[in-house]
Amino acid sequence: MNDIAPHLLIVDDDERIRDLLRKFLMRNGFLVSAARDAAHARRVLSGLDFDLIVLDVMMPGEDGVSLTQGIRETSQTPIMLLTAKGETEDRIAGLEAGADDYLAKPFEPKELLLRINAILRRMPEVDEAATVPKVLHLGDIRYDIDRGEMWQGETPLRLTATESQLMKIFSKTPGEPVSRGTLVEELGRDKGQAQERAVDVQITRLRRKIEEDPKQPRYLQTVRGAGYMLAPD
């Protein structure tokens, strides 16, 4: 787990239970949002991501098992089901719908807390490096970061050694500006205005290969006062 408190969503039609759970879980270090029924939960989920959902099964309208099935169509967010029913078939129905755990009412809040923490510990850590795309798309041009290759459709685009180095530098932090001084340093050049101007020339040449209109660049942008920035699709 990282340093950011996990964000939980409580879905229960009983206002008293919602408030009790929200206060209890907040005291134990969680961020907590609440929804009063399945329709409300769907609206909340359409705009926010959560680390875990605590979901009552017996609700008016759409029940928790149906909502779990709906959530599982687009999300793998862990789900803890709560219900007054304790029969085996109800637990199986909830788990088959995609729930990660099942707790019958009435329950001890501490047991809920222990089960929530156990589920969150099982979740894989997010590898930030893995979230960086392996291929950047610049309109109809794609750049393979691992191979350092650029293609337009099925046609490879030849990059000079300097252009290839520039693409590697920019692809490390797409969407973030890189100063001219940093580019000079990364390219292994001596510092100075002459070298910065040389970088400007290389940027112009690279734009001719990746931009539809190099004079009005869309993908390799100039950021006033900050340098240049690769802005892939």
Secondary structure as UniProt FT lines:
FT   STRAND          7..11
FT   HELIX           15..27
FT   TURN            28..29
FT   STRAND          31..35
FT   HELIX           38..47
FT   STRAND          52..56
FT   HELIX           64..72
FT   TURN            73..74
FT   STRAND          79..83
FT   HELIX           88..96
FT   TURN            97..98
FT   STRAND          101..104
FT   HELIX           109..122
FT   HELIX           128..131
FT   STRAND          135..138
FT   TURN            139..140
FT   STRAND          141..144
FT   TURN            145..148
FT   STRAND          149..152
FT   TURN            153..154
FT   STRAND          155..157
FT   HELIX           161..172
FT   TURN            174..175
FT   HELIX           180..186
FT   TURN            187..188
FT   HELIX           193..210
FT   TURN            214..215
FT   STRAND          220..223
FT   TURN            224..226
FT   STRAND          227..230
//
